[in-house]
Each structure stands twice: as structure tokens, then as C-alpha cells.
Amino acid sequence: MTSPRGASVRVRVPATSANLGPAFDCAGLALSVHDELAFSVTDGGLVVEMTGEGADTLPTDESHLVVRAFRAASAELGWTPAGLRIVTENGIPQGRGMGSSAAAVVAGVMGAWALCPDVAAVDLDAVLRLVTEIEGHPDNVAACLLGGATLSWMAASGARADRLAVSDEVLPVVLVPEATLSTHVARGLLPELVPHGDAAFNAGRSGLLVHALTARPALLLEATEDRLHQAQRGAAMPGSRDLLALLRAEGHAAVVSGAGPSLLVLTRWHPDDRPGQPAAAARVGEIRALVPDGWRVLPLEIDRRGASVLDEPQVSSR
């Protein structure tokens, strides 16, 4: 089965932060920073054009992660485009724990699914299973795909996930350093075995995290405590480790964003208090005052929509 020449579609995917402190490999949060990609079927060959984050360093051949994910989804669906052109506008920082690889995988799979002939709609359950197989774990891809805050887990049938109804008071602020860190390197620092007491501690805090995110944001500082992965990775990102300790000592619910080195601070606003207004500005200002030079401070919103096809697949008239 082949797709018609000239067919095109646009896909938008959000950045994500995984773990949220104690919920290692099973919780994620979608953020209001995005990559936007246009996929077009051509007469032959592959063209990848990029602007924004990573445009000067990412590959433009078959090794590009978006392309690999697109090919995997095409094989799953049993169709092959004659040729493919992908144009990306990258807003998600690369290699900084904001889910850039998960966004690439979700975008590639969504693009293939949306362009596939004779497929009426994107099957989110099937997409989640496939993107998890490609990415290796479901925490970032689930949040990217579904939006909001998600809990994800592995079942006999593959990856599953569900969304949480996050309180409107929760305000994410991401702190992005100049340095990058490979997820592979960060995972290599984790021990094979952990003490039972530490596992029990994180299990309790993970349950509290759900309560804090959905109903009691005032508990976020305690709910984001962790013993399983953040301190263990500290040697690979000493600047992040030190800033994390400072923020938490000052009462801010800060965590390592994914594998790092970015940090996520879950601060609060009230329903009648939005960015640009004095109360929200004061909260962000307190955080900003603790951040060293060279870091970007990004007051964001929770992306509650997740990955989306921005328009119906189009076929050119040429």
C-alpha cells in the first residue's frame, strides 16, 4: 500500500518532564514548549529540513530519530511512501531532560499514522505501545502523546497510561543550563539494587505526589522527595545537583527534569493569578533570584492537549 504523492500533514508535540521526583519511569508532565513538524509524501528520496533547537547538530538522513520512528510506524501499518520530506521547527531543548527524543518518536509515529491511507483516525493505544517500544520506557512518551500529567506502566499487552486531573494551581518552571547530559550516561549511574527502605520511601512519596498534583499542591515539596535516582546522578551534573539542593532548602518543589541536567520547579498560582500578574511574577522571581548566570528560566504552562495533528492530511492539486 502506498500513500498518494503530495499528501502532507502537520504534527505538534510538547516537551515533557519525567519522574517528577519520586515516580521514577512512571510519571510525566507535558509542557508548553513544542516541536512542530510537516510531513509530505514526495516522488522519492528523503529530505529533512530543520530550524530551531538542534538544527546545526541533528542528522538529516535515515538516522534522524523522527525518520526512524516514521519508518517503524509505516512498517507497522504496512505502507511505504515513495519519498518523504520532513520540515521541523524545534522548540524543545536537546539533551537537557525535556523529552526531546520522546517528542521526536511521537512526532514520527503520529506523522506516519496520520498520512497512512485507509486509516480513519490515530489509535492512541497502538501509538503508545509502539512509541514505548522505540523509546524504551513510557514516562515521557505517554505525557507527550496524551498531554497533562500522566501515569504510565507496562502490562502484558504493552505500555498503558492514564492522565491525571492536575490542579489549576500548579505552575511549572523549567531551569535549563548550557550543559547537556546523555540519558544513557545518566541511567548508567544508577545502581542495580536499592535498599528496601528507599524503595518504600519512594512508593509512599509517589502516592503523595498524585494527591499533591491533583488536590493538595501545598504538599508538593514533600511529595517530590526522592531517594532512588537524583542524588545518584549528581556527580554527572554538579551544577544541577547544587542548584536543586538550594531550591529545595528555600522551600521550592524542585526536581531533576527527566535524566537532567534541567530542573523542574512545581510552584503554585491560584485560578485568578496568571503569568504577568504580580503574585505569579513574585513566585517566579524568587526562583530566578537563586539561579546562576548561564541558565534559562522558563515559566511555562502544562500542555493539556498533548501530541496533535494540526490539520487534516492534505493532497496537493499538482
Secondary structure as the mmCIF struct_conf table of DSSP 4:
data_model
#
loop_
_struct_conf.conf_type_id
_struct_conf.id
_struct_conf.beg_label_comp_id
_struct_conf.beg_label_asym_id
_struct_conf.beg_label_seq_id
_struct_conf.end_label_comp_id
_struct_conf.end_label_asym_id
_struct_conf.end_label_seq_id
HELX_LH_PP_P HELX_LH_PP_P1 SER A 3 PRO A 4
TURN_TY1_P TURN_TY1_P1 ARG A 5 GLY A 6
STRN STRN1 ALA A 7 ALA A 18
BEND BEND1 ASN A 19 ASN A 19
TURN_TY1_P TURN_TY1_P2 LEU A 20 PRO A 22
TURN_TY1_P TURN_TY1_P3 PHE A 24 CYS A 26
STRN STRN2 ALA A 27 THR A 42
BEND BEND2 ASP A 43 GLY A 44
STRN STRN3 GLY A 45 GLY A 52
TURN_TY1_P TURN_TY1_P4 GLU A 53 THR A 57
BEND BEND3 LEU A 58 LEU A 58
BEND BEND4 ASP A 61 ASP A 61
TURN_TY1_P TURN_TY1_P5 GLU A 62 SER A 63
BEND BEND5 HIS A 64 HIS A 64
HELX_RH_AL_P HELX_RH_AL_P1 LEU A 65 LEU A 77
TURN_TY1_P TURN_TY1_P6 GLY A 78 GLY A 78
BEND BEND6 ALA A 82 ALA A 82
STRN STRN4 GLY A 83 ASN A 90
BEND BEND7 ILE A 92 ILE A 92
HELX_LH_PP_P HELX_LH_PP_P2 PRO A 93 PRO A 93
BEND BEND8 GLN A 94 MET A 98
HELX_RH_AL_P HELX_RH_AL_P2 SER A 100 LEU A 115
BEND BEND9 CYS A 116 CYS A 116
TURN_TY1_P TURN_TY1_P7 PRO A 117 ASP A 118
BEND BEND10 ALA A 121 ALA A 121
HELX_RH_AL_P HELX_RH_AL_P3 LEU A 124 GLU A 135
BEND BEND11 GLY A 136 PRO A 138
HELX_RH_AL_P HELX_RH_AL_P4 ASP A 139 LEU A 146
BEND BEND12 GLY A 148 GLY A 148
STRN STRN5 ALA A 149 ALA A 155
TURN_TY1_P TURN_TY1_P8 ALA A 156 SER A 157
STRN STRN6 GLY A 158 LEU A 164
TURN_TY1_P TURN_TY1_P9 ASP A 168 GLU A 169
STRN STRN7 VAL A 170 VAL A 176
BEND BEND13 GLU A 178 GLU A 178
HELX_RH_AL_P HELX_RH_AL_P5 THR A 183 GLY A 188
TURN_TY1_P TURN_TY1_P10 LEU A 189 LEU A 189
BEND BEND14 LEU A 190 LEU A 190
BEND BEND15 GLU A 192 GLU A 192
HELX_RH_AL_P HELX_RH_AL_P6 HIS A 196 THR A 214
TURN_TY1_P TURN_TY1_P11 ALA A 215 ALA A 215
HELX_RH_3T_P HELX_RH_3T_P1 PRO A 217 LEU A 219
HELX_RH_AL_P HELX_RH_AL_P7 LEU A 220 ALA A 223
TURN_TY1_P TURN_TY1_P12 THR A 224 THR A 224
BEND BEND16 ARG A 227 HIS A 229
TURN_TY1_P TURN_TY1_P13 GLN A 230 GLN A 230
HELX_RH_3T_P HELX_RH_3T_P2 ALA A 231 ALA A 236
HELX_RH_AL_P HELX_RH_AL_P8 PRO A 238 ALA A 249
TURN_TY1_P TURN_TY1_P14 GLU A 250 GLY A 251
STRN STRN8 ALA A 254 VAL A 256
TURN_TY1_P TURN_TY1_P15 GLY A 258 ALA A 259
BEND BEND17 GLY A 260 SER A 262
STRN STRN9 LEU A 263 ARG A 268
TURN_TY1_P TURN_TY1_P16 PRO A 271 ASP A 272
TURN_TY1_P TURN_TY1_P17 PRO A 275 GLY A 276
BEND BEND18 GLN A 277 GLN A 277
HELX_RH_AL_P HELX_RH_AL_P9 PRO A 278 ARG A 288
TURN_TY1_P TURN_TY1_P18 ALA A 289 LEU A 290
BEND BEND19 VAL A 291 VAL A 291
HELX_LH_PP_P HELX_LH_PP_P3 PRO A 292 PRO A 292
TURN_TY1_P TURN_TY1_P19 ASP A 293 GLY A 294
STRN STRN10 ARG A 296 PRO A 299
STRN STRN11 ILE A 302 ILE A 302
BEND BEND20 ARG A 304 ARG A 305
BEND BEND21 ALA A 307 ALA A 307
STRN STRN12 SER A 308 VAL A 309
BEND BEND22 ASP A 311 ASP A 311
STRN STRN13 GLN A 314 VAL A 315
#
